[in-house]
Amino acid sequence: MKTAKLLILTCALSLNIVFAQENKVNDDTPKAYEMPRTQVIQISNSETDTLNTLYIKLPEGYEENTDLKYPVIYFTNPLENIERLSALSEHLIKDVIIVGLTWSKGINYGNLDSYVKFLRNDVFKMVESKYRANAERRTYFGYSAAALVGTYILSKHTNTFENYILGAPVLGVDHEIIQKIYELESTTAEKRKKLKANVFFTYGSLEKEKDIKGFKKFINMLKNINDGNLTVEYVVIKGLDHRTAVPMAAVRSMYWLSDLIKE
């Protein structure tokens, strides 16, 4: 029954996205990006002095429910993800703010610590001062390269988010950032106590063998160092590869998150 519901929701989600895209352009004239209750604003990176764009979608009833503080889902690649996550959040969670942010110029995988500073010092402060956002209920959503960023934040700056949704992070390569992630294995028990988060990890069963090996290695590390402060949901989506697993990964992860947020 749950599988059937997931398939129905995935189909409905796909139709919602197609409908939204068709309504953006119904003639030959390009139109600006529009979505109900969505604001597009510029934010400056205080370290690099560059501008980034935030796509902020407020939930229905936000203006009326003035005594309510909302959980926030943060994600990168906003134009790719905002319609998908907007549709899913309205179906499954409702009372949540979603915030998509463009990648910070001047920051690459070699200086992700700077990216975390940008999140903490600029993005969070702006969102949590301008909107009724709950600073204790932040979720990171990432897939592929964006999930690798989330994996690094989980490993090195755990308390940045309460929840981490990590879809098929790029762990099957030899890169300095991967080595830093696995430094978590050698940390002391005292430091591991600070590893407090809820993690949803997912990938398609048809991923490349070297990538699946990397996924399993990371999950095993989390299981081995876990002292009870970390909860991990590990889902393999059967019959799908890195590209085709994206919609179902989003559906499954948002189902998982809806249960957490309702607690």
TALIN-V111955 format. One line per field, one symbol per residue. phi: phi as a letter, one per 40 degrees, with the letter a starting at -180 (. if undefined). psi: psi as a letter, one per 40 degrees, with the letter a starting at -180 (. if undefined). A space follows every 50 residues. Layout:
phi: ???
psi: ???
This chain:
phi: .cccccccccccccccccccccccbbacccbccbadfbbbbcbccccbfb cbbbbbbcccgdcccccbbbcbbbacfcccbccccccccccbbgcacbbc bccccgbbccbccccccccccbccccccccbcbcccbcbbbabgcccccc cccdcbbdccbcbbbbbfccbcbcadcccccccdccccdccccccbabbb baacccccdcccccccccccccccccbhcbbbbbbbccgbbdcccdcccc cccccdccccccc
psi: ddddddddddddddddddddddedheaehiiihihhfhhhiihhhedefi iihhhhhiihedddgeehhiihhhiafdddeddddddddddddcgihhhh hihhiehaeefddddddddddddddddeddighheefhhhhihbdddddd ddddddfdedidihhhhfigefigiddddddeeddeiidddddeghihhh hiiieeiiddddddddddddddddeheeehhhhhhhhieiaddeeddddd ddddddddddde.
